[in-house]
Amino acid sequence: MLSPRSSLLVPLEFAVPACTRSCFSTLQLNLHLPGGITMFRSGKWALVAAIGIWILGAQEAKAGIGFQPVSSDELKMTSEPLAPGAPAIILYRQVDRDDNSRTSHEDNYFRIKILTEEGRKHADIEIPFFKGNENVANVRGRTIRPDGSIVNFEGKVFEKELVKGRGVKYLAKTFTLPDVQVGGIIEYFYTVDLKEQYIFDSHWILSDELFTKKAQFSLKPYSSSYSTFYLRWSWSTLPAGAAPPAQGPDRIVRMEASNIPAFQTEDYMPPPNELKSRVDFIYESNLVEKDQASFWKHFGKERNGQLESFIGKRKAMEQAVAQIVSPSDSQDVKLRKIYDRVQQIRNTTYEVQKTEQEEKRAKEKPPENVEEVWKRGYGDGVQLTWLFLGLARAAGFEAYGCWVSDRRNYLFSPVMMQSAKLNSNVVLVKLNGKDLYFDPGGAFTPFGLLEWAETGVQGLRLDKDGGSWIQTTLPEASESRIERMGKLKLSDTGDLEGKLTVTYVGLEAMYHRVEERNADEVARKKALEEWVTSQIGVAAEAELTNKPDWTSSETPLVAEFNLKIPGWASNAGRRVVVPAAIFTAAEKGVFEHANRVHPIYFEYPHQKADDVTVELPPGWQVSSVPAAQNQDAHIVVYTLKVDQSPGTLRLTRKLTIDLLLLEQKYYASLRKFFQVVRTGDGEQIVLQPGEIHASN
């Protein structure tokens, strides 16, 4: 996830080891063409010896934002014709950004009208920020009652963790405004202070979950007299009637917009920020290439130079390879051994972030090259992936470094010339006539697979001539699957219980391991038990009985349970009915809405396969079973079958999702498919109990 304010640090140090694996992402498909691109010469650089590259700027006082006067017209308002039924609307929003590098900051102001009881929830405020690069300060708020009286916020501002991992802490300041009533107005403002001596790319995200009546934005670009610096901005899907951002004589970029529709959130949609109305500001150093081909050629040459400098320790790498592989190993075995060895090295990206005091005590300076990474025995995810590249080349493989577009939170198009969105590194190795992609810097990533956000995306394969565009592979659905095998017994009281084995394969195993990497055994046990019961849809009990392998990248994650589902069977007169499928909760409620606004987006192709045997109570008979289901729409496949034999039932179900992105014009077909899935999952098996149960 990214803060909408300052998502990207301009790379002040271009040494590759200083990079960190980013938590934001991209996708090659451009869903919205930009409205325009503007370039502006903004400032200069300076180098301070023994400290690094710093941006020098004039100290300036913060202008700040204050409360708006109380408006009787706004208090009288009971609805908004352009947003019928809205629980609340944003009356006015203001964002003022100042990139002066010494006291860079962004002031934000919101004024919200509460229209219904549901709208009162918007008094619970959450302000996200990245710890280390940002801090939220100067928080002020107040409530204007329907009668015009004012209650100032005098409570505490709390801090909570939103995301922690991959070297990033994404936090939020939270507080609740007092005495909020229907018909009243809430308003609050705050300042986001940015890290000193740095400048950041920034974004105006115009769309909000609420309808916005009026919004005003400004950006004062970084300026210096030391060397040339450029600012580019582009926009996407601006609201109707809004003029594009424009720079005034005072060099400040401004924009106003009115009647911005509320952003509609849907299940399985592309990254929301990429779909919203937005303006992106990007700082570039040195000569700015206005031509797309020239821009990427310049970028590719620069990155290739950095990479070759970092991995250019051939002799050291050859010595390391000799410790890893044997001369008699096949090429496949050699590459796998190198990959496994790199993944055994301490990966600092996935460690719990240290406090500032701990960082000072550790005094861990970034390694300057792959030889240092190898000798130290640790590195971040970027450095370890480049170490793998250096070792692979030393072992005689034709291998290339690639920067690709991570698609977690953003989409990518070369047209936009946003080099920062090529933010994740992978290695391309030519093996047995095939192009294979690897990222050992991604924790628990199996050999031959990439993290899901790096699959099926565009990237730049680096070389001395500027590189060439590539597209990473998208794994088959069968490579990332969940298999559930059960041997259960149905009691004459209707309870279902027995042994269940769940096997997570490929990316399914990887992400469970990543999520629980810093948890203890108790927390991991609880997580696995909750994952299982959450898929059943009714109250169930699961107890983990084995010790899964949490450390391996290659082996599936296998969890064994004692499972109990009380009251699974229900009476229907003198007969009993049981569902034909058990693990169906994930598909309930999916794509139920008749209309669709956004494209459909799955993180990665995947598969679920269930094979459950149910032993019936003595004397029970099967009266009827539902017809077998076999819905094959090629990119989505669903099968369900109930087999019977004396005293037992065998329930098999498989759901395959073999797609990534689907245009909304195909939504009706996909919706119909999932309606078939829910209908099949809801089918019942009719049983004839034994005489004793029947008489009861």
C-alpha positions as CSV (number, residue, x, y, z in Angstrom):
1,M,0.0,0.0,0.0
2,L,1.1,3.5,-0.6
3,S,0.3,6.8,1.0
4,P,-1.4,9.0,-1.5
5,R,0.8,11.8,-0.6
6,S,4.4,10.8,-1.0
7,S,4.9,7.3,-2.3
8,L,8.3,7.4,-3.7
9,L,11.6,8.7,-2.5
10,V,13.7,10.3,-5.3
11,P,16.9,8.2,-5.5
12,L,19.5,10.5,-4.0
13,E,22.0,7.7,-3.8
14,F,22.2,5.7,-7.1
15,A,24.2,2.8,-5.7
16,V,22.2,-0.4,-6.2
17,P,22.7,-1.7,-2.7
18,A,21.1,1.3,-1.2
19,C,17.8,0.4,-2.8
20,T,15.1,-1.3,-0.8
21,R,12.4,-3.6,-2.1
22,S,9.3,-1.5,-2.5
23,C,5.8,-2.3,-1.2
24,F,4.1,-0.6,-4.1
25,S,3.4,-2.1,-7.5
26,T,2.4,-1.9,-11.1
27,L,0.8,-3.7,-14.0
28,Q,1.6,-3.5,-17.7
29,L,-2.0,-2.9,-18.7
30,N,-2.9,0.7,-18.9
31,L,-6.6,1.0,-18.0
32,H,-6.7,4.8,-18.2
33,L,-4.7,6.9,-20.6
34,P,-3.1,10.0,-19.1
35,G,-4.5,13.3,-19.8
36,G,-1.2,14.9,-20.4
37,I,2.4,15.2,-19.3
38,T,4.1,18.5,-18.3
39,M,7.8,19.0,-17.5
40,F,9.2,21.8,-15.4
41,R,12.8,22.6,-14.5
42,S,12.7,22.7,-10.8
43,G,16.0,22.9,-9.1
44,K,19.5,21.5,-8.4
45,W,21.6,19.0,-6.4
46,A,24.5,19.4,-4.1
47,L,26.9,16.9,-2.6
48,V,28.0,17.1,1.0
49,A,31.3,15.2,1.5
50,A,31.3,12.1,3.9
51,I,27.5,12.4,4.3
52,G,26.0,11.5,1.0
53,I,23.8,13.4,-1.5
54,W,21.5,15.9,0.1
55,I,19.0,18.4,-1.2
56,L,19.7,21.9,0.0
57,G,16.7,24.3,0.2
58,A,15.7,27.4,1.9
59,Q,14.1,27.2,5.3
60,E,10.5,28.3,4.9
61,A,7.7,28.7,7.4
62,K,4.6,26.5,7.0
63,A,1.6,28.4,5.8
64,G,-0.8,26.0,7.4
65,I,-4.6,25.5,7.0
66,G,-7.3,26.6,9.3
67,F,-11.0,25.9,9.9
68,Q,-13.6,27.3,7.5
69,P,-16.3,29.7,8.8
70,V,-19.6,28.0,9.9
71,S,-22.0,28.1,7.0
72,S,-25.8,28.2,7.6
73,D,-26.5,26.9,4.1
74,E,-24.3,23.9,4.7
75,L,-26.0,23.3,8.0
76,K,-29.4,23.4,6.4
77,M,-28.4,20.9,3.7
78,T,-30.2,17.5,4.1
79,S,-29.0,15.8,0.9
80,E,-26.9,16.2,-2.2
81,P,-28.7,15.8,-5.6
82,L,-25.5,14.6,-7.3
83,A,-25.0,11.9,-4.7
84,P,-28.5,10.6,-3.8
85,G,-28.6,8.5,-0.7
86,A,-25.1,9.4,0.3
87,P,-24.5,9.0,4.1
88,A,-22.1,11.9,4.0
89,I,-20.3,14.1,1.5
90,I,-17.1,16.1,1.5
91,L,-18.1,19.7,1.3
92,Y,-14.5,21.0,0.9
93,R,-11.1,19.5,0.7
94,Q,-7.7,21.3,0.5
95,V,-4.2,19.9,-0.1
96,D,-1.2,22.2,-0.1
97,R,2.3,20.7,-0.7
98,D,5.6,22.4,-0.2
99,D,8.7,20.6,-1.5
100,N,11.5,22.7,-0.1
101,S,13.6,19.7,1.2
102,R,14.4,21.2,4.6
103,T,10.9,21.4,6.0
104,S,9.0,19.7,3.2
105,H,5.4,19.1,4.2
106,E,1.8,18.7,3.1
107,D,-1.2,20.3,4.7
108,N,-4.6,18.5,4.4
109,Y,-8.0,19.8,5.3
110,F,-11.4,18.0,5.2
111,R,-14.9,19.4,5.8
112,I,-17.6,16.7,5.8
113,K,-21.4,17.0,6.0
114,I,-23.1,14.1,7.9
115,L,-26.4,13.3,6.2
116,T,-27.5,10.0,7.7
117,E,-27.0,7.9,10.8
118,E,-24.6,5.7,8.8
119,G,-22.5,8.8,8.0
120,R,-21.6,9.3,11.6
121,K,-18.9,6.6,11.1
122,H,-16.8,9.2,9.2
123,A,-16.0,10.8,12.6
124,D,-13.5,7.9,13.1
125,I,-10.5,9.4,11.3
126,E,-7.5,7.3,10.1
127,I,-4.5,9.1,8.5
128,P,-2.0,6.6,7.0
129,F,1.8,7.4,6.8
130,F,5.1,5.7,6.3
131,K,7.2,5.7,9.4
132,G,10.7,7.0,8.8
133,N,9.8,9.0,5.7
134,E,6.7,10.7,7.1
135,N,5.2,11.9,10.3
136,V,1.7,13.3,11.0
137,A,1.6,16.4,13.1
138,N,-0.5,19.4,14.0
139,V,-3.8,17.4,14.1
140,R,-6.8,19.6,14.8
141,G,-10.5,18.8,14.6
142,R,-13.9,20.0,15.6
143,T,-17.6,19.2,15.3
144,I,-20.3,21.7,14.3
145,R,-23.6,20.6,15.6
146,P,-26.8,21.1,13.5
147,D,-27.6,24.2,15.6
148,G,-24.2,25.8,14.7
149,S,-22.6,25.3,18.1
150,I,-19.0,23.9,18.1
151,V,-17.3,21.1,20.0
152,N,-13.5,21.1,19.6
153,F,-11.6,17.9,19.5
154,E,-9.5,17.7,22.6
155,G,-9.0,13.9,22.8
156,K,-5.9,11.8,22.1
157,V,-4.4,10.9,18.8
158,F,-3.4,7.2,18.6
159,E,-1.0,5.4,16.4
160,K,-1.8,1.9,15.0
161,E,0.1,-0.4,12.6
162,L,-1.5,-1.1,9.2
163,V,1.2,-3.0,7.4
164,K,4.5,-4.3,8.6
165,G,6.9,-6.2,6.4
166,R,9.3,-6.1,3.5
167,G,11.3,-3.4,5.3
168,V,8.3,-1.1,5.6
169,K,6.2,0.2,8.4
170,Y,2.8,1.6,7.2
171,L,1.1,3.2,10.2
172,A,-1.9,5.4,10.8
173,K,-2.8,8.2,13.2
174,T,-6.3,7.6,14.5
175,F,-8.8,9.7,16.4
176,T,-12.6,10.2,16.8
177,L,-14.3,13.5,16.6
178,P,-16.8,14.2,19.4
179,D,-20.6,14.6,19.5
180,V,-21.3,13.9,15.8
181,Q,-24.9,14.2,14.8
182,V,-26.9,13.8,11.7
183,G,-27.1,17.2,10.0
184,G,-23.9,18.4,11.6
185,I,-20.5,19.0,10.0
186,I,-17.1,17.6,11.0
187,E,-13.8,19.2,9.9
188,Y,-10.2,18.4,10.6
189,F,-6.8,19.3,9.3
190,Y,-3.3,17.9,9.8
191,T,0.3,18.3,8.4
192,V,2.4,15.5,7.0
193,D,6.0,16.3,7.7
194,L,8.4,14.7,5.2
195,K,11.9,13.5,5.9
196,E,14.4,16.4,5.9
197,Q,17.0,16.7,3.1
198,Y,14.9,14.5,0.7
199,I,12.3,15.2,-1.9
200,F,9.5,12.8,-2.7
201,D,7.3,12.2,-5.7
202,S,3.7,13.0,-4.8
203,H,0.2,12.3,-5.9
204,W,-3.1,14.2,-5.8
205,I,-5.7,11.4,-5.4
206,L,-8.9,13.3,-6.2
207,S,-11.4,10.4,-5.8
208,D,-12.6,9.6,-2.3
209,E,-15.1,7.1,-0.9
210,L,-17.4,10.1,-0.4
211,F,-18.7,12.5,-3.0
212,T,-16.6,15.7,-3.0
213,K,-18.4,19.0,-3.7
214,K,-15.2,21.1,-4.0
215,A,-11.5,20.4,-3.8
216,Q,-8.4,22.6,-4.2
217,F,-4.8,21.4,-4.6
218,S,-1.4,23.1,-4.8
219,L,2.2,22.1,-5.0
220,K,5.2,24.4,-4.5
221,P,8.0,22.5,-6.3
222,Y,11.5,22.1,-5.0
223,S,13.8,24.8,-6.1
224,S,17.6,25.3,-5.8
225,S,20.4,27.2,-7.4
226,Y,22.9,24.3,-7.3
227,S,22.0,22.2,-10.3
228,T,19.2,21.4,-12.7
229,F,16.2,19.4,-11.4
230,Y,13.0,18.7,-13.2
231,L,9.4,18.1,-12.2
232,R,6.9,16.2,-14.4
233,W,3.3,15.8,-13.8
234,S,0.6,13.8,-15.5
235,W,-3.1,13.1,-14.9
236,S,-5.7,10.4,-15.4
237,T,-9.5,10.5,-15.5
238,L,-10.0,14.0,-14.2
239,P,-13.6,14.8,-13.1
240,A,-15.9,16.3,-15.6
241,G,-15.3,20.0,-16.1
242,A,-12.0,20.1,-14.2
243,A,-9.1,21.9,-15.8
244,P,-5.7,20.2,-15.8
245,P,-3.1,21.3,-13.3
246,A,-1.4,24.6,-14.3
247,Q,1.6,26.4,-13.0
248,G,1.2,30.1,-12.1
249,P,3.7,33.0,-12.3
250,D,4.7,32.1,-8.7
251,R,5.8,28.7,-10.0
252,I,3.1,27.0,-7.8
253,V,1.1,24.2,-9.5
254,R,-2.6,24.5,-8.8
255,M,-5.8,22.7,-9.6
256,E,-9.5,22.9,-8.6
257,A,-12.2,20.4,-9.1
258,S,-15.9,20.2,-8.2
259,N,-18.5,17.5,-7.9
260,I,-16.1,14.6,-7.8
261,P,-18.1,11.3,-7.8
262,A,-17.6,8.9,-4.9
263,F,-15.2,6.1,-5.7
264,Q,-16.9,2.7,-5.8
265,T,-15.0,-0.2,-4.2
266,E,-15.7,-3.7,-5.6
267,D,-14.4,-7.1,-4.8
268,Y,-11.6,-8.4,-7.0
269,M,-10.8,-5.0,-8.6
270,P,-7.4,-3.7,-9.8
271,P,-5.4,-1.5,-7.4
272,P,-7.8,1.3,-6.4
273,N,-5.4,4.2,-6.6
274,E,-4.8,3.3,-10.2
275,L,-8.5,3.6,-11.0
276,K,-9.1,6.8,-9.2
277,S,-9.0,10.3,-10.6
278,R,-5.4,11.4,-9.9
279,V,-2.4,13.7,-10.7
280,D,1.1,12.3,-10.4
281,F,4.2,14.5,-9.8
282,I,7.6,13.0,-10.6
283,Y,11.0,14.6,-10.0
284,E,13.8,13.7,-12.5
285,S,17.5,14.7,-12.3
286,N,19.9,15.5,-15.1
287,L,18.6,15.7,-18.7
288,V,15.0,14.9,-19.1
289,E,14.1,12.8,-22.2
290,K,10.8,13.8,-23.6
291,D,10.8,11.0,-26.2
292,Q,9.6,7.7,-24.7
293,A,12.3,5.5,-26.4
294,S,15.1,7.9,-25.4
295,F,13.8,8.1,-21.9
296,W,13.9,4.3,-21.3
297,K,17.2,3.9,-23.1
298,H,18.7,6.5,-20.8
299,F,17.2,4.8,-17.8
300,G,18.3,1.4,-18.9
301,K,21.9,2.4,-19.4
302,E,22.0,4.1,-16.0
303,R,20.6,1.1,-14.2
304,N,22.8,-1.3,-16.1
305,G,25.9,0.7,-15.1
306,Q,24.8,0.6,-11.4
307,L,24.1,-3.2,-11.7
308,E,27.4,-4.1,-13.3
309,S,29.3,-2.1,-10.7
310,F,27.5,-4.0,-8.0
311,I,27.9,-7.5,-9.3
312,G,31.3,-7.0,-11.0
313,K,33.3,-9.3,-8.7
314,R,33.7,-12.3,-11.0
315,K,36.6,-14.0,-9.2
316,A,34.9,-13.8,-5.8
317,M,31.7,-15.2,-7.3
318,E,33.6,-18.1,-9.0
319,Q,35.1,-19.0,-5.6
320,A,31.7,-18.9,-4.0
321,V,30.2,-21.1,-6.8
322,A,32.9,-23.7,-6.2
323,Q,31.6,-24.0,-2.6
324,I,28.0,-24.5,-3.7
325,V,28.0,-26.8,-6.7
326,S,29.9,-29.9,-7.9
327,P,31.6,-30.1,-11.4
328,S,29.4,-33.2,-12.1
329,D,26.1,-31.4,-11.5
330,S,23.8,-30.8,-14.4
331,Q,22.9,-27.3,-15.3
332,D,19.5,-27.6,-13.7
333,V,21.0,-28.9,-10.5
334,K,23.7,-26.2,-10.4
335,L,21.1,-23.4,-10.8
336,R,18.9,-24.9,-8.1
337,K,21.8,-25.3,-5.7
338,I,22.8,-21.6,-6.2
339,Y,19.2,-20.5,-5.8
340,D,18.7,-22.5,-2.6
341,R,22.0,-21.2,-1.2
342,V,21.1,-17.6,-1.8
343,Q,17.7,-18.1,0.0
344,Q,19.6,-19.4,3.1
345,I,21.3,-16.1,3.5
346,R,19.8,-13.7,6.1
347,N,17.3,-11.5,4.3
348,T,17.1,-8.2,6.2
349,T,14.0,-7.0,4.2
350,Y,11.8,-9.4,6.1
351,E,13.2,-8.7,9.6
352,V,11.3,-6.8,12.2
353,Q,12.3,-3.2,11.8
354,K,14.8,-2.0,14.3
355,T,14.4,1.1,16.4
356,E,16.6,4.1,15.6
357,Q,18.7,3.4,18.6
358,E,19.2,-0.3,17.5
359,E,20.1,0.9,14.0
360,K,22.8,3.1,15.5
361,R,24.2,0.3,17.6
362,A,24.2,-2.1,14.7
363,K,26.0,0.4,12.4
364,E,25.1,-1.8,9.4
365,K,26.3,0.0,6.3
366,P,24.9,-1.2,3.0
367,P,27.3,-3.5,1.2
368,E,28.9,-2.0,-1.9
369,N,29.0,-5.1,-4.0
370,V,28.0,-8.8,-4.1
371,E,31.3,-9.9,-2.6
372,E,30.5,-8.0,0.5
373,V,27.0,-9.5,0.6
374,W,28.5,-13.0,0.4
375,K,31.1,-12.4,3.0
376,R,28.8,-10.7,5.5
377,G,26.1,-13.3,5.1
378,Y,23.2,-10.9,4.9
379,G,21.6,-8.5,2.6
380,D,18.2,-7.1,1.7
381,G,16.0,-8.6,-1.0
382,V,17.3,-6.5,-3.8
383,Q,20.9,-7.4,-2.9
384,L,20.3,-11.1,-2.6
385,T,18.6,-11.2,-6.0
386,W,21.6,-9.5,-7.6
387,L,23.9,-11.9,-5.7
388,F,22.0,-14.7,-7.4
389,L,22.7,-13.0,-10.7
390,G,26.4,-12.7,-10.0
391,L,26.7,-16.4,-8.9
392,A,24.7,-17.6,-11.9
393,R,26.9,-15.8,-14.3
394,A,30.0,-17.1,-12.6
395,A,28.6,-20.6,-13.0
396,G,28.4,-20.1,-16.7
397,F,24.8,-19.2,-17.2
398,E,23.5,-16.6,-19.6
399,A,21.7,-14.4,-17.1
400,Y,20.3,-10.8,-17.0
401,G,19.2,-8.4,-14.4
402,C,15.7,-7.0,-14.9
403,W,13.7,-4.3,-13.3
404,V,10.0,-5.1,-13.5
405,S,6.7,-3.5,-12.4
406,D,5.4,-4.8,-9.2
407,R,1.6,-4.8,-9.5
408,R,0.3,-4.8,-6.0
409,N,-0.9,-1.2,-5.8
410,Y,-0.1,0.4,-9.2
411,L,-0.3,-0.3,-12.9
412,F,2.5,0.3,-15.3
413,S,2.7,1.7,-18.8
414,P,6.0,2.8,-20.5
415,V,4.1,5.7,-22.0
416,M,3.9,7.4,-18.6
417,M,7.8,7.4,-18.4
418,Q,7.6,6.7,-14.7
419,S,10.8,4.8,-14.0
420,A,10.0,4.5,-10.3
421,K,7.3,2.0,-11.2
422,L,9.9,-0.4,-12.4
423,N,10.5,-1.1,-8.7
424,S,11.2,-4.8,-8.3
425,N,14.2,-6.7,-9.5
426,V,14.3,-10.2,-10.9
427,V,16.8,-12.3,-12.8
428,L,16.3,-13.8,-16.2
429,V,18.3,-17.1,-16.9
430,K,18.3,-18.9,-20.2
431,L,18.2,-22.6,-19.4
432,N,17.6,-25.4,-21.9
433,G,16.3,-23.0,-24.5
434,K,13.8,-21.3,-22.1
435,D,13.6,-17.9,-20.4
436,L,13.2,-18.5,-16.7
437,Y,12.7,-15.8,-14.1
438,F,13.9,-15.9,-10.5
439,D,13.6,-13.8,-7.4
440,P,15.4,-15.4,-4.4
441,G,15.2,-12.1,-2.6
442,G,11.5,-12.7,-2.1
443,A,11.3,-14.8,1.0
444,F,10.0,-18.4,0.5
445,T,9.6,-17.9,-3.2
446,P,9.9,-21.4,-4.8
447,F,12.5,-22.1,-7.5
448,G,11.1,-21.2,-10.9
449,L,8.3,-18.9,-9.5
450,L,8.1,-15.2,-8.8
451,E,6.2,-13.4,-6.1
452,W,2.7,-13.0,-7.5
453,A,3.0,-9.2,-7.9
454,E,6.0,-9.8,-10.3
455,T,4.2,-12.3,-12.5
456,G,2.7,-11.4,-15.9
457,V,4.2,-7.9,-15.8
458,Q,6.3,-5.8,-18.1
459,G,9.9,-5.1,-17.2
460,L,13.3,-3.9,-18.6
461,R,16.0,-6.5,-19.2
462,L,19.2,-4.5,-18.7
463,D,22.2,-4.4,-21.0
464,K,24.8,-1.8,-22.0
465,D,22.7,-0.5,-24.9
466,G,19.8,0.5,-22.7
467,G,17.9,-2.8,-22.4
468,S,14.9,-4.4,-23.9
469,W,11.3,-4.9,-22.8
470,I,10.3,-8.3,-21.4
471,Q,7.2,-9.8,-19.8
472,T,7.5,-12.2,-16.9
473,T,5.6,-15.4,-17.0
474,L,2.3,-16.0,-15.4
475,P,2.1,-19.4,-13.6
476,E,-0.5,-21.9,-14.3
477,A,-3.4,-22.2,-11.8
478,S,-2.2,-25.7,-10.8
479,E,1.1,-24.3,-9.6
480,S,-0.6,-22.4,-6.8
481,R,-3.3,-24.6,-5.2
482,I,-5.0,-25.6,-2.0
483,E,-5.7,-29.3,-1.6
484,R,-8.0,-30.5,1.2
485,M,-8.4,-34.2,1.9
486,G,-10.6,-35.5,4.7
487,K,-11.7,-38.7,6.3
488,L,-14.7,-37.7,8.3
489,K,-17.5,-39.5,10.1
490,L,-21.1,-38.4,10.4
491,S,-22.7,-39.1,13.8
492,D,-26.4,-40.1,14.2
493,T,-26.8,-36.7,15.9
494,G,-25.7,-34.8,12.7
495,D,-22.1,-33.9,13.8
496,L,-19.3,-34.3,11.2
497,E,-15.8,-34.9,12.5
498,G,-12.5,-36.6,11.7
499,K,-9.1,-36.0,10.1
500,L,-8.4,-33.3,7.6
501,T,-5.2,-32.6,5.7
502,V,-4.7,-29.3,3.9
503,T,-1.8,-28.9,1.5
504,Y,-0.7,-25.4,0.3
505,V,1.3,-25.5,-2.9
506,G,3.4,-22.8,-4.7
507,L,2.3,-19.2,-4.1
508,E,-0.4,-20.4,-1.7
509,A,2.3,-21.9,0.6
510,M,4.6,-19.0,0.1
511,Y,2.3,-16.3,1.3
512,H,1.2,-18.2,4.4
513,R,4.9,-18.6,5.3
514,V,5.6,-14.9,4.6
515,E,2.6,-13.8,6.6
516,E,3.6,-15.9,9.6
517,R,7.4,-15.6,9.3
518,N,7.8,-13.6,12.6
519,A,5.1,-15.4,14.5
520,D,5.7,-17.9,17.2
521,E,4.4,-21.5,17.2
522,V,1.2,-20.6,19.1
523,A,0.3,-17.8,16.7
524,R,1.0,-20.0,13.6
525,K,-1.2,-22.8,15.0
526,K,-4.0,-20.4,15.6
527,A,-3.7,-18.9,12.1
528,L,-3.8,-22.3,10.4
529,E,-6.9,-23.3,12.4
530,E,-8.7,-20.0,11.6
531,W,-7.8,-20.3,7.8
532,V,-9.5,-23.7,7.7
533,T,-12.6,-22.9,9.7
534,S,-13.1,-19.6,7.8
535,Q,-13.6,-21.6,4.6
536,I,-16.5,-23.7,6.0
537,G,-19.1,-21.0,6.4
538,V,-20.6,-22.4,9.6
539,A,-19.3,-22.8,13.1
540,A,-16.6,-25.4,13.1
541,E,-13.7,-26.5,15.3
542,A,-10.2,-27.3,14.0
543,E,-7.2,-28.4,16.0
544,L,-3.8,-28.6,14.3
545,T,-2.1,-31.9,15.1
546,N,1.2,-31.8,13.2
547,K,4.1,-29.4,12.9
548,P,4.2,-27.9,9.4
549,D,7.4,-26.9,7.7
550,W,7.5,-23.1,7.9
551,T,11.1,-22.7,6.7
552,S,11.2,-24.3,3.3
553,S,10.6,-22.6,0.0
554,E,10.3,-25.7,-2.1
555,T,8.1,-28.1,-0.1
556,P,4.3,-27.6,0.2
557,L,3.0,-26.4,3.5
558,V,1.1,-29.4,5.0
559,A,-1.3,-29.0,7.9
560,E,-3.2,-31.8,9.6
561,F,-6.3,-31.2,11.7
562,N,-8.9,-32.8,13.9
563,L,-12.0,-31.2,12.5
564,K,-15.5,-31.0,13.9
565,I,-18.5,-29.4,12.4
566,P,-21.4,-29.6,14.9
567,G,-24.9,-30.0,13.4
568,W,-23.7,-30.5,9.8
569,A,-26.7,-32.6,9.0
570,S,-30.3,-31.4,9.3
571,N,-33.6,-33.2,9.6
572,A,-36.1,-33.1,6.7
573,G,-39.1,-35.0,8.0
574,R,-38.0,-38.6,8.4
575,R,-34.9,-38.0,6.3
576,V,-31.7,-36.1,6.8
577,V,-29.9,-33.8,4.4
578,V,-26.3,-32.8,4.2
579,P,-24.5,-30.3,1.9
580,A,-22.7,-31.7,-1.1
581,A,-19.7,-29.5,-0.5
582,I,-18.0,-28.3,2.7
583,F,-15.3,-25.7,1.9
584,T,-17.5,-23.1,0.1
585,A,-17.4,-19.9,2.2
586,A,-14.9,-18.1,-0.1
587,E,-17.4,-18.2,-3.1
588,K,-20.5,-17.1,-1.1
589,G,-21.4,-13.5,-2.0
590,V,-18.8,-13.2,-4.8
591,F,-20.0,-11.3,-7.9
592,E,-23.6,-11.0,-6.7
593,H,-24.1,-7.5,-7.9
594,A,-25.9,-7.2,-11.2
595,N,-23.6,-4.4,-12.5
596,R,-19.9,-3.9,-12.5
597,V,-17.9,-0.6,-12.6
598,H,-14.3,-1.8,-12.6
599,P,-12.4,-4.6,-14.4
600,I,-12.1,-7.9,-12.6
601,Y,-8.6,-8.6,-11.2
602,F,-7.3,-11.8,-9.5
603,E,-3.8,-11.6,-7.9
604,Y,-2.7,-14.8,-9.5
605,P,-4.2,-18.0,-11.1
606,H,-5.0,-20.6,-8.5
607,Q,-6.8,-23.8,-7.8
608,K,-8.8,-25.4,-5.0
609,A,-9.3,-29.1,-4.9
610,D,-11.3,-31.0,-2.2
611,D,-11.6,-34.8,-1.7
612,V,-13.6,-35.7,1.4
613,T,-14.8,-39.2,2.4
614,V,-17.7,-39.2,4.8
615,E,-18.5,-42.4,6.7
616,L,-22.2,-42.7,7.5
617,P,-23.7,-44.0,10.8
618,P,-24.5,-47.8,10.8
619,G,-27.8,-48.6,9.0
620,W,-28.0,-45.2,7.1
621,Q,-28.8,-45.3,3.5
622,V,-28.3,-42.7,0.7
623,S,-31.7,-41.8,-0.9
624,S,-30.4,-39.3,-3.5
625,V,-27.3,-37.4,-4.5
626,P,-27.2,-34.2,-6.7
627,A,-26.2,-34.5,-10.4
628,A,-22.5,-34.0,-11.1
629,Q,-21.4,-30.5,-12.0
630,N,-18.9,-29.8,-14.8
631,Q,-18.7,-26.1,-15.8
632,D,-15.8,-25.5,-18.1
633,A,-15.4,-21.8,-19.2
634,H,-11.7,-22.4,-20.0
635,I,-10.4,-19.6,-17.8
636,V,-12.6,-20.7,-14.9
637,V,-13.6,-24.3,-14.3
638,Y,-15.8,-25.8,-11.6
639,T,-16.5,-29.5,-10.9
640,L,-18.5,-31.1,-8.2
641,K,-19.3,-34.8,-7.8
642,V,-20.8,-37.0,-5.1
643,D,-20.0,-40.7,-5.3
644,Q,-21.6,-43.3,-3.0
645,S,-20.8,-46.8,-1.8
646,P,-22.2,-48.8,1.0
647,G,-21.9,-46.7,4.2
648,T,-19.8,-43.9,2.7
649,L,-20.0,-40.8,0.6
650,R,-17.1,-39.3,-1.4
651,L,-17.4,-35.5,-2.1
652,T,-15.0,-34.1,-4.7
653,R,-14.9,-30.4,-5.7
654,K,-12.5,-28.4,-7.8
655,L,-12.4,-24.7,-8.6
656,T,-9.9,-23.3,-11.1
657,I,-9.3,-19.6,-11.7
658,D,-6.9,-19.3,-14.6
659,L,-7.0,-15.6,-15.3
660,L,-5.5,-12.3,-14.1
661,L,-7.5,-9.4,-15.5
662,L,-10.9,-9.4,-17.2
663,E,-12.6,-6.4,-18.7
664,Q,-15.9,-5.5,-17.1
665,K,-17.8,-6.2,-20.3
666,Y,-17.3,-9.9,-19.6
667,Y,-18.7,-9.5,-16.1
668,A,-22.1,-10.9,-16.8
669,S,-20.6,-14.2,-18.0
670,L,-18.3,-14.5,-15.0
671,R,-21.2,-13.6,-12.7
672,K,-23.3,-16.4,-14.2
673,F,-20.4,-18.9,-13.7
674,F,-20.2,-18.1,-10.0
675,Q,-24.0,-18.4,-9.7
676,V,-23.6,-21.9,-11.0
677,V,-20.8,-22.5,-8.4
678,R,-23.0,-21.3,-5.6
679,T,-26.0,-23.4,-6.8
680,G,-23.8,-26.5,-7.1
681,D,-22.3,-25.9,-3.6
682,G,-25.8,-25.5,-2.2
683,E,-27.0,-28.9,-3.5
684,Q,-28.1,-31.4,-0.8
685,I,-27.6,-35.1,-0.3
686,V,-30.6,-36.9,1.1
687,L,-30.0,-39.7,3.6
688,Q,-32.3,-42.3,5.1
689,P,-31.4,-42.8,8.8
690,G,-31.5,-46.1,10.6
691,E,-34.7,-47.1,12.4
692,I,-33.7,-45.8,15.8
693,H,-32.8,-42.3,14.5
694,A,-35.9,-42.2,12.4
695,S,-38.2,-43.0,15.3
696,N,-36.4,-40.3,17.4
